[in-house]
Amino acid sequence: MSERIGQAETIVILDFGSQYAQLIARRVRDSGVYSVLAKPDVTAEEIRDLNVKGLIFTGGPSSVYDDGAPRCRKEIFELGVPILAICYGMQLSCQMLGADIKPAASREFGRASLKVLDADTLLKNVPATTSVWMSHGDQIHDLGPDFVALATTTTCPYAAVRHRKIPFFGVQFHPEVTHTPHGSEIFVNFLYDVCGCRGLWKMGSFVEQVVAEVRDRVGPDEQVICGLSGGVDSSVVAAMLHKAIGGRLSCILVDNGLLRMNEVELVRKTFADHFRIDLTVIEAEKQFLTLLAGVTDPQEKRRIIGHTFIDMFKEAARGITNARYLAQGTLYPDVIESGHSLAGQAANIKLHHNVGGLPAELGFELIEPLRDLFKDEVRQAGELLGLPPTLVWRHPFPGPGLAVRCIGEVTRERLEVLRKADNILLEEIHANHLYRKTAQTFAVLLPVQSVGVMGDGRTYEDVVAVRSVDTADFMTADWSRIPYDVLATISNRIINEVRGVNRVVYDISSKPPATIEWE
């Protein structure tokens, strides 16, 4: 494929194991510049091939003195490319360039007051005294003759530095987190004033270029298949491909009986009725629920659902003539975790809740139009493509569907209870204008019953848990502080309107230590 608009200027981010690496990449893109993550030992040749305008070194959990601590290649500093090094990245770089690093007399974790000494370049437009977020045990002890201090804190004399001879800047704090309120100014200063970027990364240009690429790739007699789920990723893929090739796109929705309330109707209305896309809906509830009967282990649920989904999809695909391509909603974080990028294989890959990619033996060539995008960028693309807000801003939904929110055995009756409770929950979240303020909100049906009193009689019925979290990246999350009166209404409605439920509880666990989903 040809070089995409925006990638003509690229920032390469060397990831030294930071929990914030993807957040840094998103901060750069939010500033209008394309970014990619790379492993620490990326070569100078690989960097040159990317039309790189600048480099960012992330923080990380290591000490520069640890055995096996990640290091970059010395030749990176000889490229003449501007570098912004953060936390561990700063310590490692400064050590390699002649400074002395030692354990700090007083470790800094949390907010610190930064005093700016030199505001000409990196710290331009940053207040003379500002709050920053620190997280380090080591720091620069002796700066040496080749560095200049740009900022300081009471316990860290070299909180920001620059090199006198090469375009290198280092900050001991974390400008990428929201706890550093002027971090965005630091990124803008580095990207535009230091690196000379022009801000070519615009979603409208990206969408148009991908559409043109797909149009050029797919022949006039060839068909592309896209699996729809009702989620934003597959929906944006379908809308993008339809814009590119029109009637040569065929979509398949497997109704496994595990979808949210009115999910099939929403997909039909959006794609078959509004976009006039060829849509095949496979009614497969009976097959899935038969295979899931008596199964309570969550991993076995996922295995059954994944394999059955693939079998159903393969059967439907056989009926589509001239089908050569399969479109998938692979995102940039998926590419990173799969090891198919400069970032290499992620050290700790979670077991995803989604069904996963379809197997290679299906015999299709893959089209992955979203593989350069983060989730928030996918939503931007969806808006530009005219998808309704109800789809673009939908909360994430696990691939195995309600099976992993129906704790214990999955039956048609239990699923109906869960659907009704979940629908009431979302109605109230929408009615109180909280849907866009929360990242993910859903109901869980527990495998326990509790005693209750309704009217003059005792009941022994199901328990529904409400889960709602706030998060920017889904790697960490905090439980949502939903107002008590809203929670009271949700509880009253579920107990009164969903037969078989007499108790509602609210999950106030954060991630970590809990996960967002229950299974």
N, C-alpha and C positions, 0 to 999 in steps of 0.2 A: 504494500500500500504506500501511497505517497506520504510525505511528511505532512502531518496535520497542522492546521492553523493553531498557533499558540505554542506548539512544540518546536517552533523555530527558535524559541528562547526557553531554555530548560534550566531549572535548578535541581541539582542532584543532592540528595540528602543521605549522608552516610549514617547508618543506624548502628549505634554501639550498644544496642539492647535497651533503648529507652521505652518506657511505657507510653511516651508521648510522641513517638516517631510519626505515626499517622496523623496526629493532631498538627504537627509541624507542617507536614505536607499539605494539609487542608488550609492552614493559615496562609501558606504561600499562594495556593490557588485562589483563596478568597481575595488576595491582593492582585489578582489578574495575571499571575505567572504560572506556567505549567511546572509541575514538580514530579520527580520520581524518587523512590527509595532505593538505596543500594547497600550491599554488604560492606563492612568496613575495609576489606582488602581489595575493593574494586581497583582495577588497573587504570593508569593514566590513559591508555589507549581506549578503553571502554568509555571513559568520560569524554574524551575528544570526539568520539563518534556520536555523541548526543547533542552537539551544538550547545554545550553548557555555557551558561552566563555566570553561574556562581555555584558555590558548594556550601552546604550547611552540615555541620557535624552535630549529632544529637548528644544528649546525656546518656547515662547508663549506670548500672548498679555496681560496676567494678571500680577498684582502685588501680591507678596506673602501675602500682607495684605488685598487683596480684599475678600469680602464675597463670598464664593463659588469658590475661586480660586482652580484649580486642584492640588492635592497632591498625592504623592506616599506613599506606606506603609513603615513604619519604618523598618520592618523586611527585606526589600530589601537590606539594608546596612549591614545586618548580614549574607548574603549569602557567603561572601568572594569572590564575582565575581567582576572583575574590572569594574569601572564605569567612563564614560566620560560624564560630564554634561555641557550643552551649555546654555548660557544666562539665561533665567528664570529657566531652569533646574539646573543651577549652584547656583542661588540665593536660590531656595527652598532647595536644598540639603545642602548647607552650613548652612542655618538657622536651619535645622533639626539636623545638626551635631554640633551646638554650636556657629556659627558665627552670627554677628549682621548685618542685612540688613536694609538700609535706602535709601530714595530718594537721588539720586546723586545731588551734588551742581550744576553740569552742565551736562545736558543730552547729550548722545552721539548718533548721528544718522549719519551714513555714514562712510567714511574712517577715520582711526586713525593710528597713528604711534606707533607700539608696540616695546618696549624694552625688550628683553629676559634677565632674570636674572639667570635662571638655564636651561641649554640645555641638561641635562643628559638623560632625559627620553622622556616625551611627546613632547618637543620642539626640539628634536635632529634634526640636519640638517636644522633647521629654522635659517635664518640670524639673527644676533644680533639685528638688527633694521629692521622691516618689516612693510608692510601695512596690516591692518586687517579691517574687516567690523563690525561696532558696530550698535546696535539698542536697546537701553535700557534707562530706566529712573531711576530704582533702581540699587544699587550695594552694594557690601560688604563694610560696614563701619568699623567694628572691626573684624579682622580675627580670634582672639582667639588663644589659645596656641597649638591647634591641627592641624593647617594648616601652609603651607609654600608657600610664594609667588613665582611664576615662571616667571611672566612677568608683565609689567606695562605700562600704557600710561600716558600722562600728566594730565588727569582728572580722571583716574581710576587706583588707586594704586595696585589693586589686579585683574588684567586682566586675569591672569591664576594662578591656585593654585593646590596644592596636599595636601592630608591628610597624617599626619605622621604615622598613625597606620593601616589604611585600604587602599586598592587599589582604591582610589578615586581621580579623576582629574576633575577640572572645568575650563572652559574658558568663559569669559564674551562676547567675540566676536563670530562671526559665521564662523567657518572653512569650512562649506559646500558650501558657495557661491563663485562664481568666483572672487568676489572682494577681497577675502582673498587669494592671489596668492600662499601661501605655506600651504593652508589648507589640501591639499592631503597628505603632509608629516606628518601632525599631525594625520590624520586618520591612515596612515600606521604605525606610531610609536605606536599608541594605540592598533591597531589590532594585530600587530606582536610582538612587544617588550613587551607590557604590558599584552595582553590577550593570547599570545602564539599561535595565529592562524597559520595555514599552507597554507592557500590559496587554499582550495579544491573546491571552487565554480567556475567551468569551464563549459562553455556552451556545449562543446562537450560531456562531461561526463553526463551533465543533459539530453541532447537529447537522448543519448543511453539508459539511465535509463528509461526515459518516454516511449521510444519505447518498451523496454522490459516489462514494466508494462502493456501497452496496449495489447501486444501480449499474455501475461499471462491471461488477463482479458477476452478478447473476444474469445468465443468458436469457434471451427472449422466450425460450421454450422451457425454462427451468422453474421449478417450484421450491419455495422455502417453507419449512414447517416450523411452527413456534408453539411451544407448550405454554398455555395460559393457566394462571393459578388464582387470579384476582388480586395479587400483590403488585406493588408499584414497579418492581424490576421487569417482570415479564410483560406488564402492560406497556411500559415505555419501549421495550424492544419491539413489541407488536406495532405500536403507533409509528415508530421510526421506520420499520421495514415497510409498512403500508405506504408511508409517504414516498419511499424509494421505489417500490416495485408494484404497488397497487394489488391487482388481482392475482399476482403470482405468489402471494402469501396465503398459507392455509394454517389456521390456528386450531389447536386441540385442547379441550378442557376435560380432564378426567374428574367426574363427579364421584368421589369416593365415599360420599356420605359423611365426611369428616370436616366439611366446610362450614364457615360461619353462616348465620341466618341470611337468606336472600343473596348469597354469594353468586350462585349460578345466574340468577336474574340480573344482577348488576353487570356481570361480564357480558351476558347476551345483549343487554340494553346498550352498553358502551360500544362493543366491538361489532356485533352483527347488525344492530339497528342504526347506530350513529355513524360509525366508520365504514359500514357495509363490508366488513371483512368476512371472508369465508371461515366460519366457525363450526367445528364439530364437537358436540358435547357427548361424552361417553358416560352413560348411566351405569355406574359400577358399584353402587352402595351395597347391594346384596353380596357381591363377591368379596368385597373388603371386610364387611362385618362378619361374614361366615368364617373367614380365615382368622379374624381377630377374636372369635368367640373363646372365652376362657383364658385369654392371654392377659397377664398383669405386668409382666416385666417390661419396662420402658424400652430397653434395647431391642427386645424381640418384637415389640410393636413397630419400631422403626424399620427393622429388617423386613418384616412382612409387608408393610406399607410400601417401602421402597421397591422391593422386587415385584409386587403386584402392579404398582404404578408403571414400571418399565414394561411389563408384559402387556398391559392395556394400551400403552402408548405405541408399542411396536405394532400391535394389531391394527390400530387406527391408522398408523402411518402407511401400512401396506396398501390402503385404499386410495392413496393420493398419488396420482400419476406424475411422472417426471420430477419427483421429489429428489433433489440432490443435496440440499443444505438443511441443516438444523440450526435454528437461532436459539441462543441461550443468554440469560441475563447475568453472565459472569461480571463481577465488579472488581475494581482494582485490589481491594483487600483480599478477595479470593485468589487473585493472581499471585499476590505476595505469599499467601499461606501455602499455595500449591508448589512454591519453589520455582515457578516459571517466570522469574523476573530478576533484575539486578540485585534485588534484596535477598535472594537466596531463599532457603527453606526456613520458615519461621520456627523458632525454638520450641514454642508451646502452642500447638494447634488444637483448638477446641473441637469437640465433636459437634458439628453443626446440627441444628434442628431441622434443616431443610432436607428434602429427599435427596438432593445432590444432582450432579450432572448425569445425563444419560450416557450409557456405555458406548465405547468406540465401535463395538461390533454391530451397532445399528447400521453402519455403513454410510453415514452422512458426513459431509464436510461441515465444519463448525463455522458459524458466523456469530461473533461476540461483540456487538457494537458498543457495549458499555464497559469493556474491560479496562478502560483508562479512567473510569469515574469512581468517585466516592458516592455514598448513599445520598448525601444532600445535593450533589451535582445531578444525580439521576432525577431527583424531584424537580430541579430546575428545568431539566430537559423535558420532563413530562408536561410541565406548564407551557413551555414553548410549543409543544406538539399538540396542544389543545385538549389534553386529557382533563376530565372533570376533577375538581378538588377532592371529591370523595374517594377517588382512586389515588391521586398524586400524594395526598397527605395521610393515607391509610396507615395505621400502626402495623408494625411487622407481625407476621403470622407464621408459625412454624410449618414446615413442609408436611410433617405427619398430621397437621391440623389439630382438631379437637381431641384426637386420641391421646396426646401428651398433656392435655388439660383435663381429661377425664381420668383421674387417678384410679388405678385398679382396672377392672374389666370394662371393656368398651361394648355397650349395647345400644340399640336404637333408642330405647327408653331413657337411658342415662344421658345420651347425647341430646335428646330433646329437652331434658331438664337444663342441661348446660347451655344450650343455644338460647333458650328463653331468658335465663339469668344473665347471660353475657349481653344479650340485646338490650335488656332493661338497663344494665350498667352503662352501656355506651350511649343510650338515649339520654340518661341523666348527665353524663360527662359532656355530651354535645350541648344539652340545654343550658348548662351552666358555663359554657364557653371555656371548658378545660381541655378539650381534645387536643388542640394544637399546643397547649401548654404542658402536656404530658407526653412522654415518648412512647409508652406502651401501657395499655390498660386492658385488662381482661379478667374473666371469671374462671375459677377452677372448681371442679366438682370433686369433693374429697370422698375417700372410700370408707367413711365412718358415718354413723348416724348418732343423733343426740336426742335426748328427751326434751319435750316442749309442751306447752299448754296452749290450746286453741279452743276458744269458747269454754265449754265446761268439761272438755276431755283432754287427756294426755295424748301426745303424739311422740312418735319415735321415727324421725325423718332425716333427710340428707342435710349436709353442711356444705355451703358454698363459700369459697375464699375469694376475696377481691384482691387483685394485684395491680398496682400502678406504680410506674417508676419514671424518674427524670434522669436523662443521660444525654450526652452529646455524641458518644461513640459506641455505646453498648458494651464496652469493655469493663467499665465500672458504672454503677448506677446507684441512685439513692431513692428510697420510697417517696412517693408523692405526698405532699401535705394537703390532701383534699379536705376542704372545710367539713367540720363535723355535721353541719346541717345537711350537706349534700350526701355524706355517707349515711346519715339517718334515713333520708329519702330512698336511697338505693336499697338499703336493708329492708325497709318497710315494703317497698314495691316487690322485691324478689320474694319475700316470705308470703305476701298476700296474693301475688299473681302467678307464682310458679308452684303448682301442686307437687307436694313431696319434699319441700324445703322448709325447715323451721328454724334455721340458724345461719347467719352470715358473719364471717370474720374478715378482718382486714390485715393483710400481710405487711408488716413494717420491717422487713429484712432488707438490708442493702447488699449490693454485689461489689466486691466480696463481703462476707463469706458465702452468702447465698447466690444462686443464679437467678436470672430473671424468670425463666420458665421453671415449673415445678418438676418436670421430668425431662 
